[in-house]
């Protein structure tokens, strides 16, 4: 058994996955667009994503563009980072135009820990236990 993650995006799935591939070293293995967008999709979505797959750090993340998709509220993708320097680098990348819930800092349980939502509405925990 293997658990994957599926994320719904409000029209920016392709942009988000390309960002994660470029900035986090992810590898996009599938990016399929709707041949014809369903009638309930916003007209400005020129080529909405039907299904996308990216591998990030050994984890499969799947996604799609879905009308009415909302930001993640009670779930976080957690990145375990090998060094404090890498945690600081990824924190700087993901918090651009995002929302910080807990700034990157040393905590009783981690050398570096942060909680934030990126500009695509995906919530992240960053963890370095060096």
Order of alpha helices (4+ residues) and beta strands (2+ residues): beta-alpha-beta-beta-beta-beta-alpha-beta-beta-beta
